[in-house]
Amino acid sequence: MRRFLTISLAATAAALAAPPALAQAQPWTASGELTDADAQGDEEHRYDDHRVRLEAGQRYRLSVNSEAFDPVARLLRAGQTEVIAENDDFGEGLNSRIAYTPTESGDYVLRVTGFSADARGAYTAEVAQLPPLPAPISQPGETVPVTGSWALWRGELAASDPDRDGKHYDDYLIRVAAGQVRYILLEGQEWDTLVQVYRLDEREGSPIEEDDDTGADTNSLLAFAPGEAGDYIVRVTSFSENVTGAYRLWVSQ
């Protein structure tokens, strides 16, 4: 009897000393509600803060979903006031979603607030791990120079390709000099295309340029002239979710 009691006390002490569950396992989900009693931020917006543990180099998706109000998700380092990532409506409908890869392990704060100051009601907040980003296609299987001034890549969006919010994509790496103009044309085979340009190290954030239908029919066309020289990602994707099919990507040299 005494032995059983000793083991139980030791187990209880170990459990009390254990770190929060989020530091041990993913995914993490919490339910909450914005009310008049919550903390108040800029322009009298109410908010709730959730402390989460993130590991350096791991990709995460942080989501806030609500049917009661238009949610805004913000990410901060614990104990700091600077917002390091924010999203209003990148998720489904008016829901918010942040894709983030921390460079430092530690405690972070997922702040839930509303787009309007009168936002009130129930919500769910989620943190999920994402697989590593695939390497960009810097040497495509088929490259055809055309009249010495264009390169042509033939590819196909497939169900096995990575996706962002349900839209499959292929990434191509290009190097551009400062002020150099690159014309980018994306032609889809009977599907509505979307071409996006990202900085190489920021392709989980927002594109610096994108086009949906400047080209003929449902094709995409943009003129890209960066202010800084460097490596950039040209993303081939679709306007709608779950689209697959062949495409041609033209980039001027």
N, C-alpha and C positions, 0 to 999 in steps of 0.2 A: 504494500500500500504506500509506504513512504517512497519507495523507488518510483512508483507510478507518478506520485505527486512531484517529485524532483524533475522527472523528464517533462512533465506538463509545464512546469514553470520555466524550464529552459526553452521549450518550444515557444511559449508565449513571449518570452523576452526576445527571442530571435525574430519573431514575427513583428514585434513592435519596432525593432531596430531596422527592419527591411526598408529599402527605398520605395518610393511610390511605384505602383504597378506599371505606369507608363514607361518608366526607365527600363523595365524588363521585357515588355511585350508590345507589339503592334498588331492590329490597328487599335486605336483609342477612340472612344465615342463618349460624348457627354450631352445630356439634355438640359436645357435651361429656359429661362424666360426673361425678356426685357420688361422691367416694371418701372413705376415712378420712384421706387426706392433705390434703384441702381445708381452707381456712380455716374457723374455727369462730366462729359468732355467738351471738346470744341463745339461752339454754337449750340450748346445745351443738348447734345446728343447723349442719350443714356448708353451704357456699355457694361458688359461682363468680361472679366479676364479669366482665362484658363491657362494654368502653368503646364507646359509640356516639355518633355525631354527629347532633344534632337541630337543625333550623332553626326560628326563631321564626315562629309563625303557621301552620305546617304541621301538619296532623293526622297522627298516627301510631297504628298498632296494634303493640304489643309483646307477643309471645306466647312462652310456654314450654310445650312439649309433651313428655310422657313416658309410656311404658307401664310403666316400672319403679317409679315412685313418684308420689305426689300433689304436683305442683310448685306453688311459690309464686313469683310474679314481683314484684320490687320495683324501683322506679326512684329513683335518687339523682343529684344533681349530682356531677360528678367532683370528688374532693377533699373532699367533705362527707359527713356521716354521717346527715343527716336524710332519711328516706324521704318522697318527695313524691307517690308513687303506689304502690298495692299491689293485688294481686288474687290470690285463691286458686283460684277455680273458675268464673270467668265464661266461660271458653272451653268447647269441646266436651268432655263428660265431666268429668274432674277437671282438665283442662288450664286454664292461666291466661292471661288476656288483659287488657291495659291499653290503653285509648284515651286518648291524651294530646296536648295541643296546647301546646307550650312558649311562654312569653312572651319567652324569651331564647334566642338561638342559642348553641351551645356543646357541650362534651363532657358526656355523661351516662353513668351506669353502670346497666346492666340486671343486677340481681342474681338469680341462680337459686338457690333453696333448696327445701327440702321442708316439707310441712305437719307432718310428724313428725320428731323428732330422728334417727331411724334411716333416713331417706330416703337411698337410694343407687341408683346406676344411670345409664343413658344418658338423654339429653334432647336436644332441639333448641330453640334460641332464635332468634326471628325479629323483624325490624323491617320494617314495610311502611308506605308512605305511603297515606293515605286522602283521598278527595275532600273539598272543603269541605262543611260541614253546610248543608243547605237552610234558607232563611229560614223561620221559623215562619209558620203560616197565621193571620195576625192579622185578615184580612178574608176569611173563607170565601165561597164562591160563593153559598151559600144559608143565611141566618140567619133563623129564625122565632121571634120572641118568643111565649111562651105564658103567658097570664094575667098578663103583666107581670112575672113573677118567674123565668122560665126562658128560656134561649136554646137553640136546637136547631141543630146542624150536621149535615148529611147528607154523607157522604163514602164513599170506597171505597179499600180497600187494594189496590194494584196491584203487579204484578211490577216495574214501573219505579220504584216508591217506594224511598227509601233503606231500608237494613236494618241491624239490629244483631244479630250472631250469627244471621243467617238469618231474622230476624223483621222484616217490613216495618212501617213506621210512618208516621204523620202527626203533626205537632206543631202544637198550637194555643197561642196566646199569650193569657193572661188577666192582669188586674191585680187584686190582692187587698189589702185593707187589713189591718193587723195585727189578729189576733183574729177577723176576719170569717170566717164559715163558708160555704164553697162546697160544695154537694153536686154530685158528678160521677157521671153514669151513662153507661155505654157499652154499647150494644146491638149485637151482631153478627148478621148474617144467616146463621144456621146455622154459626157458627164460634165457638170459645172465645176470648173477649176478655180483654185485659189492659190496664188503664189505669194510667198512671204520672204522677207529678208531679215536675218537676225545677225547680231554680232556673235562671233563664234562662242564666246564664253557666257552669252546671255540668251541662249535659245530656249530656256524655260520661262523667260519673261515675255514681254510684249514685243512683237516685231517692230523694227524701225521703219519698215515700209511694207505695204501689201497691196494687192490688187485682185479684184474678183472678175470683172467683166469689161475692162477697157479694150481687150482684144475682140476680134470678130466673134459673133455668136456668144458662146459661153467660155471663150478663152480669156486668158489673163495676160496683161502687158503692162510693164512699168519700166521707167528709166531710173536707174539707180546711180547716184553720184555722191559717194560718201565724203564727208569732210576730213576723215582720217584714213590713212592707208592701213590695210590689214587684211586678215582673213575673215570672210563673211559666209554665212550659211544661206543658201537659197533653198527654201522649203517648198516642195511640191505636195499639195494637199487638195482637198475638195471643199466646196461651199457647204455641202450637206454631210451628214453623218453616214458612216458605214458604206462609203462609196469605194468600189474597186474598179480597176480597168486600166487600159494602156494609155500612155501619154507620150508627148515629145516636149522636151525642154530645150529651148534655144537661148544661148547667152552670147552676146556680141563680145568679140575679143578686143 
